[in-house]
């Protein structure tokens, strides 16, 4: 049982936590107290990303019984610019959501079976996993990156691998068998040794073996926040058509869930005790360094998607603001020949499917964020993302 001193320390941490996120620079007292905190404290809602490299028959067998037992399954339609990607990403959700009084539904409607080894389309003698359980908002990153099958793609902070698997469904849709022609590539990076090992195992468990044998998929281990990191990439500066940066962040929903679970058992969550407002500021510096590497890695005309699962404005729009200032500084020092256009920021250049995105997300200053209390009632998120195009800098005459 916690001591009086520990309880006092927790009370202080909780008060600071709530004060920080209910501040006007984040979500405001009214929304934080009336809906957002409660939604974040609720169980995460999952969808199932079907592995299109797996046997369709065997995957269908796994999910067939769920229609009868736990409400209706339906395939989700993602908001996206390119309708051809909808055929590549197959995501199932439970149509019937739990009610406030239905305790059983809160478990059955939000969860799917664990991924199961099934036959691989490319190699029937080899097994791959059937699906990946995830928050459907995370697949928006793959959708918004607008990957084409011939693209050279970099997933800069890829562990545990769910977004890389999502990207692979689009990138390698013509390579279901080892005889398929593969012109694009996917490089997935993770610096931490243990997470890097997990990333490699996960990708090998979901993707056809020939993609690794032909070098179409590679797992990298480098510190992407290092200023020299871009030169360590296999394709170097400007070598990639698309870069996804799902940056390490405060992961507030994880902290809240740990706290809720600890309270239910009379304990104190270390995650809540360790949280400090300054942690977000420190993370924002790392996130900006990572995003600069992503921008240096992509070619002019290429696309970067920056995302976090944080609800802190400083780690989201704040990082975009930092990057624009850093680019201006670098241009004045080195004559940088390129700059960026933020596609998700309100402007005449924005061509994203606003109607579709409004069902999932809400606008921020530079991007979009999916939150579990969003009026669209999807209960997805949190996930912030901003879509960035690298463009040639106009030189004043």
Number of C-alpha atoms within 10 A of each C-alpha: 9 11 9 9 9 14 14 12 13 20 13 12 18 17 10 15 18 14 16 18 22 19 13 11 11 15 17 14 16 12 12 20 14 11 13 19 18 13 19 23 19 15 14 22 23 22 25 25 25 24 26 25 26 26 20 16 10 16 21 12 10 17 14 12 10 17 13 9 9 15 15 14 17 13 15 18 14 22 21 21 17 14 12 12 21 17 11 21 25 19 23 21 23 24 16 14 19 16 10 8 8 10 10 10 17 18 14 17 22 19 19 22 13 13 17 15 18 22 21 26 20 21 17 12 9 14 20 26 24 27 29 24 19 20 22 25 26 23 22 23 26 24 23 23 24 21 22 19 19 15 18 21 29 29 25 28 26 27 24 18 24 23 23 27 25 25 28 27 26 22 25 27 20 16 20 22 17 16 10 13 12 20 14 18 23 26 22 25 26 25 18 14 11 10 17 23 16 16 23 20 14 19 25 16 16 24 25 25 19 19 20 16 11 12 13 16 23 18 19 22 18 18 18 24 20 13 12 11 18 24 13 14 19 12 15 14 18 17 19 27 22 26 29 28 23 25 23 18 21 21 15 21 21 17 19 21 19 17 21 16 14 14 12 9 9 10 15 22 18 13 14 19 18 11 17 14 15 9 12 18 16 12 18 25 18 20 28 23 20 25 27 20 23 28 29 21 26 27 20 21 15 20 29 31 28 25 27 24 26 23 23 24 18 19 27 30 19 17 23 23 14 16 20 16 12 15 16 13 13 12 15 10 9 8 12 14 12 18 17 19 17 20 20 21 18 14 10 7 11 14 11 16 13 16 10 14 18 17 16 25 27 17 16 17 15 20 24 23 26 28 25 26 21 21 13 15 12 20 24 26 27 24 26 30 27 25 24 24 20 20 16 14 14 9 8 4 3
